[in-house]
Amino acid sequence: MSEKISSQKAMELEKKHGSFNYAPLPVVLAKGQGVYLWDCEGKRYLDFLSGYSAVSQGHCHPRITKALQEQAETLTLVSRALYSDQLGPFAEYATRLFGYERILTMNTGADAFETASKLVRKWGYEKKGIPAGQAKIVVCNDNFHGRTMGAVSASSNTAHHGFFAPILDGFVRIPYNDLASLESALQDPTVAAFVVEPIQGEAGIIVPAEGYLKRAAELCKAKGVLLVADEVQAGISRTGKLLASHHEGVRPDVVILGKALSGGTLPVSAVLADDAILSCLQPGDHGSTFGGSPLACRVAKAALEVVVEEKLAENAQKMGQIFRSLVRDFGSKLITDVRGMGLLNAVAFAFTDNDQANQFCLDLKERGLIAKPTRPTVIRFCPALVITEAQMREAVGILQDTVRSWEKKC
Ligand SMILES: Cc1ncc(COP(=O)(O)O)c(C=O)c1O
């Protein structure tokens, strides 16, 4: 058992010795189970952040924890310089489940985005015949693919471009949900890929118009451009289907997965593609000491089995509908929009600034519900997919009480 510590002390230590790259909600969590979290003093919360949508199977899912424990006592890491008895079975299971010929396992979501970026560039040179050094990747404004240099370079956040300059060349940014801009960007024969989030998560849960992804896939196909779906946040059943792309019947050429691939236990990410694409990466082109470790593979297989066997897509679909319809029924002037799919949802508020959104989340936390703003006036609500209707109604009740108390103030 680790030593007990008060919330106050934990925050002091983190402030004194930690880094400043996050602005956490002032709550110190010490335990999690399913959709619940407990702080150091034992207060219980409904977790609607779920580790930024990673803990889809619920905190400390017994089956995933068991796989983690057993494998941790058996073999954790050999590196891909050697084979392990876990990577093959996981790769077989995952490729069958998602319907691709091959999988490349990495660690974080950003890591997988980097992998996909390298992969499509090399594919562009070797298979499409793009002249050396000219491959381009089309991305969308307000995208979020992580925090590495590649992801920062792809991002339309120009403040970050300035902070971390010089950024990488070769990303072409177009507006999201805009097929005319995509069609025009794809006229350039040096475009290797279009990388897109089927639903933009960090941008504030932006669901594109019906038919967008389907038509984008057709445009890419017509121009010999790879369609890469970043499903790190929306994938693995969070939106009510195994992949968010499936809502439009789209099979992207490349899929990027992360977050829920390990049920939030350890960083596991992956890139899925068919042989003609993924075989472009040969020994020495890419890798990672921890990517595809026996521990990661064992846990990821268990995490996916839980999603399938517990029918989490169906539950996400059902619970998401309940959430959105109950919140719309508040009929509150404070709420300007309720949007999302499955359990990837956001509520937009008539706040004047980010301080109000933060204060609102503090009020939610006091009442026992954890959520965070994703944009200055938008709060994301993404519980674990194992949530029950009673738990959902309890959370919506807390949200309603908080909305009513703010209506009196505003
Ligand atoms: C769509 C998408 N891609 C990539 C990432 C980066 O994942 P990670 O934080 O694991 O690097 C995120 C994280 O929120 C994401 O939402």
The ligand as an SDF file (V2000), in Angstrom:
LIG
                    3D

 16 16  0  0  0  0  0  0  0  0999 V2000
   -8.0280   12.8000  -31.4950 C   0  0  0  0  0  0  0  0  0  0  0  0
   -6.8020   12.7340  -30.6350 C   0  0  0  0  0  0  0  0  0  0  0  0
   -5.6480   12.3500  -31.1730 N   0  0  0  0  0  0  0  0  0  0  0  0
   -4.5140   12.2510  -30.4480 C   0  0  0  0  0  0  0  0  0  0  0  0
   -4.5170   12.5810  -29.1070 C   0  0  0  0  0  0  0  0  0  0  0  0
   -3.2530   12.4930  -28.3170 C   0  0  0  0  0  0  0  0  0  0  0  0
   -3.2750   11.4180  -27.4430 O   0  0  0  0  0  0  0  0  0  0  0  0
   -2.2120   11.3520  -26.2430 P   0  0  0  0  0  0  0  0  0  0  0  0
   -2.6040   12.4320  -25.2790 O   0  0  0  0  0  0  0  0  0  0  0  0
   -2.3460    9.9790  -25.7030 O   0  0  0  0  0  0  0  0  0  0  0  0
   -0.8760   11.6070  -26.8380 O   0  0  0  0  0  0  0  0  0  0  0  0
   -5.7190   12.9800  -28.5000 C   0  0  0  0  0  0  0  0  0  0  0  0
   -5.7600   13.3400  -27.0820 C   0  0  0  0  0  0  0  0  0  0  0  0
   -6.6750   13.9030  -26.5520 O   0  0  0  0  0  0  0  0  0  0  0  0
   -6.8870   13.0710  -29.2800 C   0  0  0  0  0  0  0  0  0  0  0  0
   -8.0460   13.4750  -28.7650 O   0  0  0  0  0  0  0  0  0  0  0  0
  1  2  1  0
  2  3  1  0
  2 15  2  0
  3  4  2  0
  4  5  1  0
  5  6  1  0
  5 12  2  0
  6  7  1  0
  7  8  1  0
  8  9  2  0
  8 10  1  0
  8 11  1  0
 12 13  1  0
 12 15  1  0
 13 14  2  0
 15 16  1  0
M  END
$$$$
